[in-house]
Amino acid sequence: MLPLICIDVDGTLVGSSHVPTDAVWAAAEAAIARGQHLALSTARGAFGVTMDYARRLDPNGWHIFHNGSSLVHTGSGEIRSQVLPVKALEQAFEVADRSGWVLEVYSADDYIADTDADAAVEHAAMLGLEHTPRPFASLQGEVVRVQFVVPLEVTKWVQSEMAGVGVDVVSATSPVMPGTAFVSCTTAGVTKGTAIEAIAAELGTTADRAMMVGDGPNDLDAVKTSGHGVAMGNAVQELKDIARHIVADVDKDGLAEALELSATL
């Protein structure tokens, strides 16, 4: 069986019901009982309901947040992060001021969105948080990621505006907020894939013996890096094209299928 399974959240662990299903939790508990290590691998931050998911999957292990920019250990509380370049942060604020789109600024375990826009309020609810607009100066910790919350149709425009400032720009979606794109910027070269390699090394194994289960463009590097990349049935086509395995849609418990598969590899 594979020793490490890395799991995306939106569109993989969580579908249109807004929470993981009983079948998914049962499959996860079976994997844990077998001695497998389950790690979140998400663009989300290490707080709110997302941390609840991480603790339930492994209360004493490493998890991947902010598309690989932060590794957080649920047992010790240790955080390992890559700080966002200052130039990128300045550019993000300039783009947000000019466009009016929602900008979220993240440290490993905190974030701010200094706006009452509907998208900001809805996203906070999705994360299991009460939205409170806050100034940037109130952020606790160093900036590891910025994220624009925008209509899907402006995704490529945001990506082009953030090019050339030392960041990787990837987009993701969630069944919980259809029609919305989450366009994230992290330090160039820092990805879910590099984070999987780091966690595998901590476990005394390699990424070749890891499974990554995902659905979005921000999962591409991780699926390529892991020896057993899995695309959900609802995944974007470019992810399906490179995945080693394809499972059912998130709303048909495709993650449970992937976890059961991991026991045979």
NULUMVO-931855 format. One record per residue (C-alpha): chain; residue number from 1; y, x, z. Coordinates in nm, 2 decimals. Example, Ala and Ser with C-alpha at 12.3 -4.5 7.8 and 13.67 -1.06 7.14 Angstrom:
<ropas>
  ch    i      yy      xx      zz
   A    1   -0.45    1.23    0.78
   A    2   -0.11    1.37    0.71
</ropas>
This chain:
<ropas>
  ch    i      yy      xx      zz
   A    1    0.00    0.00    0.00
   A    2    0.36    0.11   -0.05
   A    3    0.53    0.24    0.27
   A    4    0.88    0.13    0.18
   A    5    1.01   -0.20    0.03
   A    6    1.39   -0.23   -0.03
   A    7    1.53   -0.58   -0.07
   A    8    1.85   -0.71   -0.22
   A    9    2.00   -1.01   -0.04
   A   10    2.19   -1.25   -0.28
   A   11    1.95   -1.38   -0.55
   A   12    1.65   -1.20   -0.39
   A   13    1.62   -1.27   -0.02
   A   14    1.86   -1.56   -0.03
   A   15    1.87   -1.83   -0.30
   A   16    2.04   -2.17   -0.35
   A   17    1.92   -2.29    0.00
   A   18    2.16   -2.02    0.14
   A   19    1.89   -1.88    0.37
   A   20    1.55   -1.71    0.33
   A   21    1.27   -1.95    0.30
   A   22    0.98   -1.98    0.55
   A   23    0.74   -1.84    0.29
   A   24    0.96   -1.53    0.24
   A   25    0.98   -1.47    0.62
   A   26    0.60   -1.52    0.65
   A   27    0.54   -1.26    0.37
   A   28    0.79   -1.02    0.54
   A   29    0.61   -1.06    0.87
   A   30    0.28   -0.99    0.71
   A   31    0.42   -0.67    0.55
   A   32    0.56   -0.56    0.88
   A   33    0.22   -0.62    1.05
   A   34    0.06   -0.40    0.78
   A   35    0.29   -0.11    0.88
   A   36    0.52   -0.13    0.59
   A   37    0.90   -0.06    0.63
   A   38    1.13   -0.33    0.50
   A   39    1.49   -0.23    0.43
   A   40    1.79   -0.44    0.31
   A   41    1.95   -0.29    0.01
   A   42    2.27   -0.49   -0.04
   A   43    2.63   -0.48   -0.14
   A   44    2.71   -0.67    0.18
   A   45    2.85   -0.50    0.49
   A   46    2.66   -0.44    0.82
   A   47    2.78   -0.75    1.01
   A   48    2.73   -1.12    1.04
   A   49    2.42   -1.29    0.92
   A   50    2.34   -0.98    0.70
   A   51    2.28   -0.77    1.01
   A   52    2.06   -1.05    1.15
   A   53    1.85   -1.02    0.83
   A   54    1.83   -0.64    0.87
   A   55    1.72   -0.66    1.23
   A   56    1.45   -0.92    1.15
   A   57    1.32   -0.70    0.86
   A   58    1.32   -0.39    1.07
   A   59    1.48   -0.38    1.42
   A   60    1.44    0.00    1.44
   A   61    1.50    0.14    1.09
   A   62    1.74    0.23    0.82
   A   63    1.91   -0.02    0.60
   A   64    2.13    0.01    0.29
   A   65    2.47   -0.16    0.28
   A   66    2.78   -0.14    0.05
   A   67    2.56   -0.06   -0.26
   A   68    2.45    0.26   -0.09
   A   69    2.78    0.38    0.06
   A   70    2.65    0.31    0.41
   A   71    2.32    0.36    0.58
   A   72    2.29    0.19    0.92
   A   73    2.00    0.23    1.17
   A   74    1.93   -0.09    1.35
   A   75    1.77    0.08    1.65
   A   76    2.01    0.37    1.73
   A   77    2.33    0.22    1.57
   A   78    2.38    0.54    1.37
   A   79    2.59    0.50    1.06
   A   80    2.61    0.74    0.76
   A   81    2.88    0.66    0.51
   A   82    3.06    0.79    0.20
   A   83    3.43    0.74    0.22
   A   84    3.61    0.59   -0.08
   A   85    3.86    0.82   -0.26
   A   86    4.22    0.75   -0.17
   A   87    4.32    0.72   -0.53
   A   88    4.07    0.44   -0.58
   A   89    4.20    0.25   -0.28
   A   90    4.56    0.28   -0.41
   A   91    4.45    0.16   -0.75
   A   92    4.26   -0.14   -0.60
   A   93    4.57   -0.26   -0.41
   A   94    4.78   -0.22   -0.72
   A   95    4.54   -0.42   -0.93
   A   96    4.52   -0.69   -0.67
   A   97    4.90   -0.71   -0.63
   A   98    4.94   -0.74   -1.01
   A   99    4.66   -0.99   -1.07
   A  100    4.65   -1.20   -0.76
   A  101    4.27   -1.18   -0.74
   A  102    4.11   -1.16   -0.40
   A  103    4.06   -0.80   -0.27
   A  104    3.83   -0.72    0.02
   A  105    3.84   -0.38    0.18
   A  106    3.53   -0.26    0.38
   A  107    3.43    0.00    0.63
   A  108    3.06    0.02    0.72
   A  109    3.07   -0.27    0.97
   A  110    3.41   -0.43    0.93
   A  111    3.62   -0.58    0.64
   A  112    3.96   -0.73    0.57
   A  113    4.09   -0.98    0.32
   A  114    4.45   -1.04    0.37
   A  115    4.46   -1.38    0.20
   A  116    4.39   -1.74    0.25
   A  117    4.26   -1.79   -0.10
   A  118    3.96   -2.03   -0.13
   A  119    3.74   -1.75   -0.27
   A  120    3.80   -1.54    0.04
   A  121    3.73   -1.83    0.28
   A  122    3.42   -1.93    0.09
   A  123    3.29   -1.57    0.09
   A  124    3.34   -1.53    0.46
   A  125    3.14   -1.84    0.52
   A  126    2.86   -1.71    0.30
   A  127    2.85   -1.40    0.52
   A  128    2.83   -1.61    0.83
   A  129    3.18   -1.53    0.94
   A  130    3.50   -1.72    1.02
   A  131    3.77   -1.61    0.78
   A  132    4.08   -1.46    0.94
   A  133    4.34   -1.29    0.71
   A  134    4.41   -0.94    0.84
   A  135    4.64   -0.65    0.73
   A  136    4.47   -0.34    0.60
   A  137    4.59   -0.14    0.90
   A  138    4.36   -0.34    1.13
   A  139    4.04   -0.23    0.95
   A  140    3.80   -0.06    1.20
   A  141    3.66    0.26    1.05
   A  142    3.71    0.45    0.72
   A  143    3.70    0.26    0.39
   A  144    3.37    0.29    0.21
   A  145    3.41    0.01   -0.05
   A  146    3.65   -0.23   -0.21
   A  147    3.55   -0.55   -0.37
   A  148    3.72   -0.80   -0.60
   A  149    3.61   -1.16   -0.57
   A  150    3.68   -1.32   -0.91
   A  151    3.57   -1.57   -1.16
   A  152    3.29   -1.44   -1.37
   A  153    3.49   -1.43   -1.69
   A  154    3.73   -1.16   -1.56
   A  155    3.45   -0.92   -1.45
   A  156    3.49   -0.68   -1.74
   A  157    3.87   -0.68   -1.70
   A  158    3.85   -0.57   -1.33
   A  159    3.59   -0.31   -1.42
   A  160    3.82   -0.16   -1.68
   A  161    4.12   -0.16   -1.44
   A  162    3.92    0.04   -1.19
   A  163    3.79    0.30   -1.43
   A  164    3.88    0.66   -1.40
   A  165    3.96    0.68   -1.03
   A  166    3.64    0.84   -0.90
   A  167    3.43    0.53   -0.84
   A  168    3.13    0.35   -0.97
   A  169    3.21   -0.01   -1.05
   A  170    2.93   -0.27   -1.04
   A  171    2.91   -0.65   -1.03
   A  172    2.69   -0.89   -0.85
   A  173    2.66   -1.27   -0.82
   A  174    2.51   -1.51   -0.56
   A  175    2.35   -1.85   -0.60
   A  176    2.56   -1.95   -0.30
   A  177    2.89   -1.91   -0.50
   A  178    2.81   -1.99   -0.86
   A  179    3.07   -1.89   -1.11
   A  180    3.20   -1.61   -0.89
   A  181    3.16   -1.23   -0.95
   A  182    3.17   -0.97   -0.68
   A  183    3.30   -0.65   -0.84
   A  184    3.25   -0.36   -0.60
   A  185    3.38   -0.01   -0.62
   A  186    3.21    0.28   -0.43
   A  187    3.24    0.66   -0.45
   A  188    3.11    0.79   -0.79
   A  189    2.75    0.89   -0.77
   A  190    2.67    0.69   -0.46
   A  191    2.43    0.41   -0.53
   A  192    2.15    0.20   -0.39
   A  193    1.92    0.45   -0.57
   A  194    2.05    0.75   -0.39
   A  195    2.02    0.56   -0.06
   A  196    1.66    0.47   -0.13
   A  197    1.59    0.84   -0.18
   A  198    1.75    0.91    0.16
   A  199    1.55    0.65    0.35
   A  200    1.23    0.75    0.18
   A  201    1.29    1.11    0.30
   A  202    1.34    0.98    0.65
   A  203    1.00    0.82    0.63
   A  204    0.83    1.13    0.50
   A  205    0.77    0.98    0.16
   A  206    0.95    0.97   -0.18
   A  207    1.12    0.71   -0.39
   A  208    0.81    0.71   -0.62
   A  209    0.63    0.53   -0.34
   A  210    0.90    0.28   -0.28
   A  211    0.96   -0.07   -0.41
   A  212    1.30   -0.21   -0.49
   A  213    1.33   -0.59   -0.54
   A  214    1.66   -0.71   -0.70
   A  215    1.83   -0.94   -0.95
   A  216    2.17   -0.81   -1.04
   A  217    2.35   -0.53   -1.23
   A  218    2.41   -0.35   -0.90
   A  219    2.03   -0.31   -0.86
   A  220    1.98   -0.12   -1.18
   A  221    2.00    0.23   -1.04
   A  222    1.77    0.14   -0.75
   A  223    1.51   -0.02   -0.97
   A  224    1.52    0.29   -1.19
   A  225    1.49    0.52   -0.89
   A  226    1.21    0.35   -0.72
   A  227    0.85    0.40   -0.84
   A  228    0.80    0.02   -0.83
   A  229    1.11   -0.16   -0.95
   A  230    1.08   -0.54   -0.93
   A  231    1.31   -0.79   -1.11
   A  232    1.33   -1.14   -0.98
   A  233    1.27   -1.42   -1.23
   A  234    1.64   -1.50   -1.20
   A  235    1.74   -1.14   -1.27
   A  236    1.98   -1.04   -1.54
   A  237    1.80   -0.94   -1.86
   A  238    1.90   -0.57   -1.84
   A  239    1.72   -0.55   -1.51
   A  240    1.41   -0.72   -1.64
   A  241    1.40   -0.48   -1.93
   A  242    1.36   -0.17   -1.70
   A  243    1.16   -0.32   -1.41
   A  244    0.80   -0.23   -1.37
   A  245    0.72   -0.57   -1.23
   A  246    0.87   -0.92   -1.27
   A  247    0.81   -1.19   -1.01
   A  248    0.92   -1.56   -0.98
   A  249    1.27   -1.69   -0.93
   A  250    1.43   -1.66   -0.59
   A  251    1.40   -2.04   -0.54
   A  252    1.03   -2.01   -0.61
   A  253    0.97   -1.74   -0.35
   A  254    0.96   -1.45   -0.59
   A  255    1.03   -1.21   -0.30
   A  256    0.72   -1.33   -0.12
   A  257    0.52   -1.25   -0.44
   A  258    0.67   -0.90   -0.45
   A  259    0.58   -0.83   -0.09
   A  260    0.23   -0.94   -0.14
   A  261    0.21   -0.72   -0.45
   A  262    0.33   -0.42   -0.25
   A  263    0.02   -0.43   -0.04
   A  264   -0.20   -0.36   -0.34
   A  265   -0.01   -0.06   -0.48
</ropas>
